[in-house]
Amino acid sequence: MTSPSPPPNSSSADSTDAVGVKPTRPTLEALPQLRPYVLQGLRFWIISVLTLTIVWLLIPLDTSISRWFTSLDLPGDVEKDMDAFQQFGQLGSVIFVIILILIMESPPIRRTVLDLICASSLAAIASTLLKTMLGRTRPWVVSEFEFHGPWFMREETFNLEWNSVASMPSGHSVAAAALAVYLAWIYPKLTVLVMVLAAMVATWRVRVSAHFPSDVVAGLFLGAVIATPVVRGHWGVRIIDFLWNSLVDKNSQKALPDVERALADKYPSCKSGFSSKKPMLCRVIPGLLGITTLVLIFANIVS
């Protein structure tokens, strides 16, 4: 009697494991932290109200704080260093970070630079729109209470250069906060350092009379509140996945699962940072606002 022949493909070592069960790759739903991050909940509204309150309270103090900062007599080397640090978040520093990640990281994590590009671009667009709509004059133009509204609708501001009435929010602070959020997400151990760098950018923009204190606080909040869902939800990776599947290869595997898996494997001890119910927004924004506000309050006390 001949033994029955094995079913097709049953002898393939690649298709089955030791117990005859075909190994499956973890699905998107099985990974620990894969839901797009959505800004919601009580903490978000508390932070938003707190930020608006700080901005509103700072406006009457803008002039005195700004005068103290501009009156500081700092060594020339410190001035040069701070002028360089205030470019944190600008195009040059973003390109530098992208190059470092492309050199140092694995292919899945390299794809997160798409999230940085997306976050920085959206933050810049939102900042420009708000600047145009609020029409707040720069410190070198007139009083801190001058809000002219949409720049293109007022005769008194239409005759001015757009940059002269584009003080709120601070574009440098917006960009610094966006880059800080990205670096804090990819490298959790750098969280404190990047928050300090973003706060330095904000305070130095006041020092060089480019913005009022309330402008930089508003900028930090705007940058962080835009970058957090973009970076944590991997919007850049998702957009490229969608475009590639729609326009190039409908059957290609999406990159997002590999990106999330690589981040979770890279920082196993920080996995709760990716899957925790406590949003990163509730850690980064209070840190940014707290450091900057304390410096500004101190400046007002000693001025």
C-alpha positions as CSV (number, residue, x, y, z in Angstrom):
1,M,0.0,0.0,0.0
2,T,1.3,3.4,-1.0
3,S,1.2,6.2,1.4
4,P,-1.0,9.2,0.5
5,S,0.9,12.0,-1.2
6,P,1.3,15.1,0.8
7,P,-1.0,18.0,0.0
8,P,0.4,20.6,-2.3
9,N,3.0,23.0,-0.8
10,S,2.9,21.1,2.5
11,S,6.6,20.4,2.3
12,S,7.6,24.0,1.7
13,A,9.8,25.1,4.6
14,D,9.0,28.7,3.7
15,S,5.3,28.4,4.0
16,T,4.9,26.6,7.3
17,D,6.6,26.5,10.7
18,A,7.4,23.6,12.9
19,V,3.8,22.9,13.9
20,G,2.4,23.3,10.4
21,V,1.1,26.8,10.9
22,K,1.9,29.4,8.2
23,P,3.8,32.3,9.8
24,T,2.0,35.6,9.4
25,R,3.5,39.0,9.5
26,P,2.1,41.3,12.3
27,T,-0.8,43.3,11.0
28,L,-1.2,47.0,11.4
29,E,-3.9,46.5,14.0
30,A,-1.6,44.1,16.0
31,L,1.1,46.7,16.6
32,P,1.0,48.7,19.8
33,Q,0.7,52.3,18.7
34,L,-0.7,52.6,15.2
35,R,-3.8,54.8,15.4
36,P,-3.4,58.3,13.9
37,Y,-3.1,60.7,16.7
38,V,-6.1,63.1,17.0
39,L,-6.0,66.2,19.1
40,Q,-8.9,65.8,21.5
41,G,-9.8,65.4,25.1
42,L,-9.9,67.7,28.2
43,R,-6.1,68.1,28.4
44,F,-5.9,69.6,24.9
45,W,-8.6,72.2,25.7
46,I,-7.0,73.0,29.1
47,I,-3.6,73.6,27.4
48,S,-5.3,75.7,24.7
49,V,-7.1,77.9,27.2
50,L,-3.9,78.2,29.3
51,T,-1.9,79.3,26.3
52,L,-4.5,81.9,25.2
53,T,-4.6,83.2,28.7
54,I,-0.8,83.6,28.8
55,V,-0.8,85.4,25.5
56,W,-3.5,87.7,26.6
57,L,-1.8,88.5,29.9
58,L,1.6,89.1,28.2
59,I,0.3,91.7,25.7
60,P,0.2,94.5,28.3
61,L,3.7,93.5,29.4
62,D,5.1,93.2,25.9
63,T,6.9,96.5,25.9
64,S,8.5,96.3,29.3
65,I,9.8,92.8,28.7
66,S,11.0,93.6,25.2
67,R,12.9,96.7,26.5
68,W,14.7,94.6,29.2
69,F,15.8,92.0,26.6
70,T,17.1,94.6,24.2
71,S,18.9,96.4,27.0
72,L,21.0,93.3,28.0
73,D,24.7,93.8,27.4
74,L,26.0,90.4,26.3
75,P,29.5,89.5,25.2
76,G,29.9,89.4,21.4
77,D,30.5,85.7,21.3
78,V,27.2,85.0,23.1
79,E,25.4,87.2,20.7
80,K,26.8,85.3,17.8
81,D,26.0,81.9,19.3
82,M,22.4,82.9,20.0
83,D,22.0,84.3,16.5
84,A,23.0,80.9,15.3
85,F,20.8,79.1,17.8
86,Q,17.7,81.1,16.7
87,Q,17.9,79.3,13.3
88,F,16.9,76.0,15.0
89,G,13.8,74.9,13.1
90,Q,14.6,76.9,9.9
91,L,15.3,75.3,6.6
92,G,19.0,74.8,7.1
93,S,18.6,73.0,10.4
94,V,15.7,70.9,9.1
95,I,17.9,69.8,6.1
96,F,20.8,69.0,8.5
97,V,18.5,66.8,10.7
98,I,17.2,65.0,7.6
99,I,20.7,64.3,6.4
100,L,21.7,63.0,9.8
101,I,18.8,60.6,10.0
102,L,19.3,59.4,6.5
103,I,22.9,58.6,7.4
104,M,22.4,57.2,10.9
105,E,19.1,55.4,10.9
106,S,17.6,52.2,9.4
107,P,15.4,52.5,6.2
108,P,12.1,52.4,8.1
109,I,13.0,55.2,10.4
110,R,14.5,57.2,7.5
111,R,11.0,57.5,6.2
112,T,10.0,59.6,9.2
113,V,11.7,62.5,7.6
114,L,8.6,62.7,5.4
115,D,6.7,63.5,8.6
116,L,9.1,66.2,9.5
117,I,8.8,67.8,6.1
118,C,5.0,67.6,6.3
119,A,4.9,69.1,9.8
120,S,7.3,71.9,9.0
121,S,5.4,72.7,5.8
122,L,2.0,72.8,7.4
123,A,3.3,74.8,10.4
124,A,4.8,77.4,8.0
125,I,1.6,77.7,6.0
126,A,-0.5,78.1,9.2
127,S,1.9,80.7,10.6
128,T,1.9,82.7,7.4
129,L,-1.9,82.7,7.2
130,L,-2.3,83.8,10.8
131,K,0.3,86.5,10.4
132,T,-1.6,87.9,7.4
133,M,-5.0,87.7,9.1
134,L,-4.0,89.2,12.4
135,G,-1.8,92.0,11.0
136,R,0.1,92.7,14.2
137,T,2.8,95.3,13.8
138,R,6.4,94.5,14.6
139,P,8.1,96.0,17.7
140,W,10.0,98.5,15.6
141,V,6.9,99.9,14.0
142,V,4.4,101.0,16.6
143,S,2.7,100.0,19.9
144,E,2.1,96.4,20.9
145,F,-1.6,96.9,20.9
146,E,-1.8,97.4,17.1
147,F,-3.7,94.6,15.5
148,H,-4.8,95.8,12.1
149,G,-6.6,92.6,10.9
150,P,-6.1,91.2,7.4
151,W,-3.1,92.9,5.9
152,F,-4.6,93.1,2.4
153,M,-7.9,94.7,3.5
154,R,-6.7,97.8,5.4
155,E,-5.4,100.9,3.7
156,E,-3.1,101.8,6.5
157,T,-1.4,98.4,6.4
158,F,-1.6,97.7,2.7
159,N,0.9,100.5,2.1
160,L,3.3,98.9,4.5
161,E,5.5,95.9,3.8
162,W,3.8,92.6,4.7
163,N,6.7,91.8,7.1
164,S,6.1,95.0,9.1
165,V,2.6,93.7,10.1
166,A,3.4,90.0,10.5
167,S,4.5,89.8,14.1
168,M,2.0,87.3,15.5
169,P,2.7,84.4,15.6
170,S,6.5,84.2,15.5
171,G,7.4,82.1,12.5
172,H,10.8,81.1,14.0
173,S,9.0,79.9,17.2
174,V,6.5,77.9,15.1
175,A,9.3,76.2,13.2
176,A,11.4,75.6,16.3
177,A,8.5,73.9,18.1
178,A,7.7,71.7,15.1
179,L,11.3,70.5,14.8
180,A,11.4,70.0,18.6
181,V,8.3,67.8,18.5
182,Y,9.7,65.7,15.8
183,L,13.1,65.1,17.5
184,A,11.4,64.4,20.8
185,W,9.3,61.8,19.1
186,I,12.1,60.1,17.3
187,Y,14.7,60.5,20.0
188,P,12.8,60.6,23.4
189,K,16.1,61.2,25.3
190,L,16.5,64.5,23.5
191,T,13.1,65.9,24.7
192,V,14.5,68.3,27.4
193,L,17.3,69.5,25.1
194,V,15.1,70.3,22.1
195,M,12.5,72.1,24.4
196,V,15.3,74.3,25.7
197,L,16.5,75.0,22.2
198,A,13.0,76.0,21.1
199,A,12.6,78.2,24.2
200,M,16.0,79.8,23.3
201,V,14.7,80.6,19.8
202,A,11.6,82.2,21.2
203,T,13.3,84.4,23.8
204,W,16.0,85.5,21.4
205,R,13.4,86.6,18.8
206,V,12.3,89.0,21.5
207,R,15.9,90.1,22.2
208,V,16.5,91.1,18.6
209,S,13.2,93.1,18.5
210,A,11.7,90.8,15.9
211,H,8.7,89.9,18.0
212,F,6.8,90.7,21.2
213,P,6.8,88.1,24.0
214,S,3.2,87.2,23.3
215,D,4.1,86.5,19.7
216,V,6.6,83.8,20.6
217,V,4.4,82.1,23.1
218,A,1.7,81.9,20.5
219,G,4.2,80.6,18.0
220,L,5.4,77.8,20.2
221,F,1.9,76.7,20.9
222,L,0.9,76.8,17.2
223,G,4.0,74.8,16.1
224,A,3.6,72.1,18.7
225,V,-0.2,71.8,18.2
226,I,0.3,71.3,14.4
227,A,3.4,69.1,14.5
228,T,2.2,66.7,17.2
229,P,-0.6,65.0,15.2
230,V,1.4,65.1,12.0
231,V,4.5,63.5,13.5
232,R,2.8,61.1,15.8
233,G,0.2,60.1,13.2
234,H,3.0,59.7,10.5
235,W,1.1,61.9,8.0
236,G,4.0,62.2,5.7
237,V,4.5,58.4,5.5
238,R,0.7,57.9,5.0
239,I,0.6,60.5,2.2
240,I,3.4,58.8,0.3
241,D,1.8,55.4,0.9
242,F,-1.5,56.6,-0.5
243,L,0.1,58.3,-3.5
244,W,2.3,55.3,-4.3
245,N,-0.6,52.8,-4.0
246,S,-2.9,55.1,-6.0
247,L,-0.6,56.2,-8.8
248,V,2.2,53.6,-9.1
249,D,1.6,50.2,-7.7
250,K,-1.8,49.3,-6.1
251,N,-0.5,46.0,-4.7
252,S,2.6,47.3,-3.0
253,Q,3.0,47.0,0.7
254,K,2.6,50.1,2.8
255,A,5.6,51.5,4.6
256,L,3.7,52.6,7.7
257,P,3.8,49.2,9.6
258,D,7.5,48.9,9.1
259,V,8.0,52.5,10.4
260,E,6.0,51.9,13.5
261,R,7.6,48.6,14.2
262,A,11.1,50.0,13.8
263,L,10.3,52.8,16.3
264,A,8.9,50.4,18.8
265,D,11.9,48.1,18.5
266,K,14.4,50.9,18.7
267,Y,13.1,52.1,22.0
268,P,11.6,49.1,23.8
269,S,12.0,50.9,27.2
270,C,10.2,53.9,25.8
271,K,7.4,51.9,24.2
272,S,4.9,53.5,26.5
273,G,5.9,56.8,24.9
274,F,4.4,55.5,21.6
275,S,1.4,53.7,23.0
276,S,0.7,55.7,26.1
277,K,-2.7,57.3,26.5
278,K,-1.0,60.4,27.8
279,P,-0.4,62.5,24.7
280,M,3.0,63.8,23.9
281,L,1.2,67.1,23.4
282,C,0.6,67.3,27.1
283,R,4.4,66.9,27.8
284,V,6.0,69.0,25.1
285,I,3.7,72.0,25.0
286,P,3.7,72.7,28.8
287,G,7.5,72.3,28.7
288,L,7.9,74.8,25.9
289,L,5.5,77.3,27.3
290,G,6.7,76.9,30.9
291,I,10.4,77.5,30.1
292,T,9.7,80.5,27.9
293,T,7.1,82.1,30.1
294,L,9.3,81.8,33.2
295,V,12.1,83.6,31.3
296,L,9.7,86.3,30.2
297,I,8.2,86.8,33.6
298,F,11.7,87.1,35.1
299,A,12.5,89.7,32.5
300,N,9.4,91.7,33.4
301,I,10.3,91.6,37.1
302,V,13.8,92.8,36.7
303,S,13.0,95.4,34.0
